[in-house]
Amino acid sequence: MRIEVQRSGGFANINQSSRLSTDEMPEEQAQQLTDLVKESRFFELPSEIRSSRPGADRFQYKIKVENEQGGHTVQVDEEAVPPSLQPLLNWVKNSTSQREGK
């Protein structure tokens, strides 16, 4: 499985991108990522999730997941991230930070 998370917006409008592949990580981490995608019901989410409240300087996320069944992309505003999706976003962020030594 491959996952790509792109974050844009924010005060400085600095874009960040994270790419992970279960083929390139230890089995335990690969299983955690696979479980988080499943628990988030990612493939059931709509392709766009927008906040009902406008706001400047908020982040937007574009999340793309590809697995053996196909691919799905979700674009979501920071204020509209569903609770089921938050653990997956946090895991990718933490995993990327650890890989970069932050």
C-alpha positions in Angstrom: 0.0 0.0 0.0 1.1 3.5 -0.7 -0.1 6.7 0.9 0.7 10.3 0.1 -0.4 13.2 2.2 0.0 16.8 1.0 -0.6 19.7 3.3 -1.1 23.2 2.0 -2.2 26.5 3.3 -1.5 27.9 6.8 -0.1 31.2 7.7 3.0 31.0 5.6 1.4 28.8 2.9 4.2 26.3 3.0 3.4 23.0 1.3 4.5 19.7 2.8 4.3 16.3 1.3 4.8 12.8 2.8 4.9 9.6 0.9 5.0 6.2 2.6 4.9 2.6 1.3 4.2 -0.4 3.3 6.8 -2.2 1.1 9.5 0.0 2.5 8.8 -0.2 6.3 9.1 -2.9 9.0 6.2 -5.3 9.1 4.8 -4.0 12.4 4.6 -0.4 11.1 3.1 -1.6 7.8 0.4 -3.4 9.7 -0.3 -0.3 11.8 -0.7 1.8 8.7 -2.9 -0.7 7.1 -5.1 -0.9 10.2 -5.4 2.9 10.4 -6.5 3.1 6.8 -9.1 0.4 7.4 -10.3 1.9 10.8 -10.7 5.3 9.1 -12.9 3.8 6.5 -10.9 5.8 4.1 -12.3 4.3 0.9 -15.8 5.2 2.1 -15.0 8.9 2.6 -16.2 11.4 -0.1 -13.5 12.9 -2.3 -14.0 16.3 -0.8 -14.8 17.3 2.8 -15.2 21.0 3.3 -15.6 23.0 6.5 -18.9 24.9 6.9 -17.0 27.7 8.6 -14.6 29.9 6.5 -11.3 30.7 8.0 -8.0 32.1 6.8 -4.7 30.4 7.4 -6.1 26.9 7.8 -4.5 23.8 6.4 -5.9 21.7 3.6 -5.0 18.1 3.2 -4.9 15.9 0.1 -4.7 12.3 1.0 -4.2 9.6 -1.6 -4.1 5.9 -0.7 -3.4 3.1 -3.2 -3.6 -0.6 -2.5 -4.2 -3.8 -4.4 -7.9 -3.0 -4.8 -7.3 0.5 -6.3 -6.9 4.0 -5.2 -8.9 6.8 -3.6 -8.1 10.5 -2.9 -9.7 12.7 -0.3 -9.3 16.5 0.0 -10.2 17.8 3.4 -10.1 21.1 5.2 -8.3 21.1 8.6 -11.5 22.1 10.4 -13.5 19.3 8.8 -11.2 16.3 9.3 -13.5 13.5 10.5 -12.5 11.9 13.9 -12.0 8.6 12.2 -9.4 10.1 9.9 -7.4 12.0 12.5 -5.4 9.0 13.8 -4.2 8.2 10.3 -3.1 11.8 9.7 -1.3 11.9 13.1 0.5 8.6 12.3 1.7 9.8 8.9 2.9 13.1 10.4 4.7 11.3 13.3 6.2 8.7 11.0 7.5 11.3 8.6 9.0 13.4 11.5 10.8 10.3 12.9 12.3 9.5 9.4 13.5 13.0 9.1 15.0 13.0 12.6 12.7 15.8 13.9 
